[in-house]
Amino acid sequence: MKTTLLLSMAATPLAAFAQQKPNIVIYIADDHGCLQSEPYGDTFVRTPNMARLANEGMTFDQAFVASPASGPSRAALLSGLMPARNGAEANHTTPRADTQILVKRLQGLGYEVAAIGKIAHGKEQADMNHFDYLQITGNIREKLAGTVKAYLDKRTSQKPLCLLVGDRRPHVSWIEQNIYDTSRITLPDYLIDTPETREHWGRYLTDITGLDESIGQVDKYAEEYFGNRNYLFIYTADHGAQWPFGKWNLYDKGTRTAMLARWKGKIEPGTRTAAMVSWIDLMPTLIDIAGGKPVENIDGKSFREVLFNKDKKHREIIYTTHTNDGNMNVYPMRAVRTEKYKYIRNLLPDCYHSNHSDIHRKDGAGAYWDSWDEAARTDKEAAEKIRHYYQRPAEEFYDIVNDPDEKHNLANNPAYKEEMQRMSVLLDKWMSDQGDTQRLTKKPYPLSGPTPHECNLKKEPKKKK
């Protein structure tokens, strides 16, 4: 009897303590350019659930990923470390297991941590995180929310829950169905306007709308499950879209990401913040919210007070890095960004920038590239866009405030020489501190040779007549 009483007394405060900790849902998209959503100004694409999250919570206008490729980006999220320090510098490479500490830290704070869909990049990276529950769903689109509901319906644990949901949308290949009228589409001006481009853009937007529907479903299931509504919901994406100048690039179209956070009773509805935050900051923020001590020897830092609208600033400087994605994209670059300026250093300016899209030109991904080449034969503006896509100078410098689309490279403008030199020195020091060796394991494509697409054509077997 005495033992039973002691056990009961011990269990009660633990249960109460568990209830004090917020439940957390992090919904992660794959390749979603934030500007293609209602909270970030797009009035054409339909994303009502993202809009609702923004209205009920906080929109981050200056959120950035560590690297614009899935593997390095997700390894940074799960470690709080930049790619050179966690080991996953190139895409499709694996971080060191000892760096992937987010899940372990949350478990140590009493959480059950579940991952459904694409959270880590590949099964090996997922397994090294030791999730309490892991279901890698693949590219199932419409079934993702149902998979989340099935997990919640069967869950019996009384621990606070951190649920990570990974949607592969709008990663290529984009859905074949197109719900948008392509004649009404206004393409971003960095793309070449052809019927093929419009068709693919419509399919990309269709996937975003499908993603948005799933966000709403998962949010509904979570609210029904948690009941007391004491939970934090965050939507974000691992980097920009697989369009030219987006994914695999250090322009804002590649590294700036959507981040919407709602926590009823904690986060003031309808707020926006200009505080600069990075994906490496998510890990220490979640630990902070869960009641843990600050994590030592990481690159990230908690932005908890930004969520509560107490801090208006977080970072003065954002660093981003990209190395390569297999042998499809071998174009290493590094960047440093402030609220006003961005400095990009292209480490191999005498080589082609390229990626899967223009190399393979697959339906639902980069098939529009043939129409671009055709347009460039007679259209000088189209030809210049393609040239800029393939060839970059050693240094790029942009006034982000006056040139948010990064169209006007000021690297050779004497008026910006001093500021550019200052940011170049900052980048040098950061790379040294990070142990960034600039190591490449794949051969680049020199400008003196054929384009990567032409190289690929030579490798493809001839079709039988």
Beta strands, then each sheet from edge to edge (+ up, - down):
strand 1: 23-29
strand 2: 58-60
strand 3: 63-64
strand 4: 112-117
strand 5: 133-135
strand 6: 161-166
strand 7: 231-237
strand 8: 256-257
strand 9: 259-262
strand 10: 271-273
strand 11: 277-278
strand 12: 318-325
strand 13: 329-337
strand 14: 341-346
strand 15: 395-399
sheet 1: 5+ 4+ 6+ 1+ 7+ 9- 2+ 10+
sheet 2: 8+ 3- 11-
sheet 3: 12+ 13- 14+ 15-
end
